[in-house]
Structure formats: C-alpha cells, structure tokens
Amino acid sequence: MNLLEYVVDRWDRLALQSWLHVSAVVQATLLAAVAGVLIGIAVYRSPIGSAVATALASTILTIPSFALLGLLIPVFGLGPTPAIIALVLYALLPITRNTIVGLAGVDPAVTDAAKGIGMNRAAVLTRVELRLAWPAILAGMRVATQMLMGIAVIAAYAKGPGLGGEVFAGLTRAGSANATNEALAGTLGVVILALLLEGIYFLIARFTVSRGIRG
C-alpha cells in the first residue's frame, strides 16, 4: 500500500487527528497570548522586569519536551492536560518578548498626544499602545504557533491529542507493514497544517493591521 492509498483508506482517522492537533495548538497559543500580553503589559516599562520575564520564558524553552512532559505527567496524568500546559509554556517566550518590544517601541510623542486629549492610562494602553504593538504581538503568536505545531507531535508521549500518535506509531513499528506510511502521513499532515495556519495568520494581519502601521 502506497502513501496515497494509506491516507485515503484511513482518511476519517487522520482528519480527526489533524483537527485535534490544530485545536490543541490554537488553544495553547491563545492561552499563551493572554498570559504573554498580560506579562508584557506588566513589565514593559521596567528594563529589569522585562529582562527577568524574558529570561524566565527563555529558560522554559530550553527544557526538552520529553523532560517537561515527564515532570507534568505525575501531577496531571496522561491526556490532553499536560500536553496543553507544556505547549502554553513553550509559547510564552515569543509572545511575551514581542509584546514587550511592541509596547516599548511605541513613540512617546503618540502617548503624550493621547494623554493631551484627555485619555486616561487605561485608554492610552488599550486604544493606542496595544493597537500599535499589535503587529509585533501577532508576529509573536505566529512564531509560537509554528513552533508548537512540531512540539505538539511530542505530546503523543503523554497520550496527548493530534498527529503525534500517528508519527510515534510508525516509528515504533519501523519495518512492519505501513509503518513508513504512518510516520509520513503524520509528518506531512503537520507540515500541511502549519502552512494552512500560516495563511490564516497572513489574512488576520491583512484585516487587523492598518495600512499605516504596515507601512
């Protein structure tokens, strides 16, 4: 059986695994975006705070995926929970760092002008600074999403959702019938999904970033 026949024969299962893979990555990215933006807002005015937040997020990223999952499994058990937690932690660095860079890069003259027309601190942050920082934040989310697409494969180690199960099944059964097809189907599925998400980010940027900011 060649790869195409394998995919057609198991399309329902592969489609479900693909959906679960994308769902896990998108959920983790959104959760990390909320946390990362809040952290960025809290520290971007402080060079020390910014450095500490970035360093901590960087430290998490240096922990190997298997090791982090190994630490989470005894606490949360097997299944989606440890996988999602691990993905959120890995996504924090690009989002937090880009939020800090985006907010810190807003021209002080713009915020002074906003204050001059009567905006309070919250209004300046939400209506001016975050809007101007949005391209940087979105870029951080895009990088995080692409990174998590690959890391989510490792989540199969914790019985997490997605195409990782297909890849691991093929690798552990190397030499047997359809083992190569399993591994290739899972791997190519991740690549195709990553490209689709990249296209979605392009459209989001197209419709949410004003032409003036895009330059």
Secondary structure, DSSP 8 states (H G I E B T S, - for coil): --HHHHHHHTHHHHHHHHHHHHHHHHHHHHHHHHHHHHHHHHHTT-HHHHHHHHHHHHHHHHS-HHHHHHHHHHHH-SSHHHHHHHHHHHHHHHHHHHHHHHHHTS-HHHHHHHHHTT--HHHHIIIIIHHHHHHHHHHHHHHHHHHHHHHHHHGGGGT-SSTHHHHHHHHHTTTSTTHHHHHHHHHHHHHHHHHHHHHHHHHHHHHHS-HHHH-
